[in-house]
Amino acid sequence: MHQFPRTRMRRTRQAPWARDLVRETTLHAADLIWPLFVVEGENVVEPVGAMPGVERISIDVATERAREAADHGIPLVALFPNIDRSLRTEECAEAWNPDNLVCRATRAIRAAVPDIGIMEDVALDPYSATGHDGIVRGGRIVNDESVEALVRQALAQAEAGADVIGPSDMMDGRIGAIRDALEGAGHTDVMLLSYAAKYASSFYGPFREAVGADATLKGDKKTYQMDAGNADEAMREVAMDLAEGADMVMVKPGLAYLDICSRIKREFAVPTYAYQVSGEYAMIEAAAERGWIDREKAILESLVAFRRAGCDGILTYYALEVAKGLRG
């Protein structure tokens, strides 16, 4: 057993080079996924009020951002659309329009930046008059009809050139249905990054502003997103999604659910990711703006925490900033 003074734990902490030498967990640009909020227009850069430093951008600007991300070693960008209110309907048909905003953005980025991965979100909330991730009938989110719509959405995204499809809707059976449809359509190489453990969280508010779902959402999402008190249930969700054909799994939100990240990695040994969500971002920004925390140190510490918990990567709004800092 280690005993003092033969063992002095501070020996390896005494200098920066020593701390670098024994560091157990590291962070690299390749660990980061950068979310981009896309809107119509040209040369559009609109600040998101609740997320200082985050913007809604037009396709031409998103293409430039994707090129910058690739130049700094970020492997994957994730696209989220904010579409015109007139296109948000109860049937959500714009979600599988092959020429919708996100499909056009995918084609533009694919043509201009062929070396970066493109991820699309599969959920109906940006296209819904009710702001829900599924189709609403009689005040209820119906599962099987929603899955049919999600399959059509995923196929449209795959046809547009998406490399990774991220179902974030939490409908039962959607991973298997999407995988079968992709296989049947010849999209055998398209990856599924399932939001397998997505909780009904209070940390999503700023994101809903960014995609324009805050004004349309009616009620809450507790009938399909997970209860914050459940961990074993998350393991069942992950097991089912992997059995249905998911290549990777996501935990959302991130920092409040690091125990879930760690347990998934330990029990399943599969590629595991977390989303540092908008509320987590906003808290860091608000505290830093007031001088209560050191912003840069807090950002890096939070991202290292994901890696230490076992995450293979993090979807974070800080991706480009951190990638630049790591390269510097």
C-alpha positions, 0 to 999 in steps of 0.5 A: 500500500502506498504510504507517505513519505515514500509516496508523495502524490505532489511529486508529479504535480510540481511543474507543467511538464510533469503534469503533462507527462502523467495526464490521464485524459486529453482533449483534441480537436478530433473529439469535437462536433460543432453544431451550426444553426442554419437559416434562409438568405445570403450572408446572414449572421443572426445572434441567438439572444440566449447564447452569446457568441452563437449565431443563426447563419445562412447556407453560404456562411455555414459553408465557410464555417464548415471549411474553417472547422475542417481546417482546424481538425474538427471532423464533423459538423451538425446542422440544425434548421430554423425554417420559416413559420409558414412551413411548420405544419401539423403533418411536418412534411417540410422535414422530408422535402428534398429541397428543404433548408437543411438538405440544401445546406448539406449539398452545399457543404458537401460540394465545398468541403468534401473532407468534413463529415456532416450530421443531420438531426432527425426529429420533427420539432423544427418543422412542427406547428406544435414544436414536438419531436413527433406528430400530434393527434388529439393532444397525444404524440403518436409513436408509429406514425411519427416513426414513418415520418422520421424514416422519410426525413432520414432518407431525404437527408441521406439522399442529400449527402449526410454522413451521419444521421442523429435521431433525437426524437426518442420515438420507440423503434425509430432506429430499426425502422431508419436502419432498414430504410437506409439499407433498402435505399442503398445508403449502407454507409450512412451512420446512425448516431442515436440520441439513445438517452435523451432526457426531458431536461430544463437545459434545452431552452436556448436551443429552442430559441435558436431553432425557433421552436420556443414559440410553437411548443405546446406542453412538454416532452415528458411522454417521450423524453426520459425522466431525469431520475432514471439510469437503468432505463437509459441502459435499456434504451441504449441496448435496444438502439444498438440492437436495432442498428445504431453505430454510436450513441448520444447522451443529452444533456451532458454535464448533469448526466456524466454518470450515464455517459460513464456507465454506457461506456463501461457496460457497452464499450461502444462509441459514446458521445454527449451533447453539451447543450445550450443551457450548459453553454449559457450558464458558462457564458453568463457566469463568465460575463459576471466575472464569477468564473474564468471562462476559458478554464471553465470551458476546457474543464467542462470538456475534459470532464466529458472525456474523463467520463468515457465520452469519445466525443462531445457535441459543443458550441465551443468546438471551433474556439477550443480547436483553435486554442488547442492548435495554438 
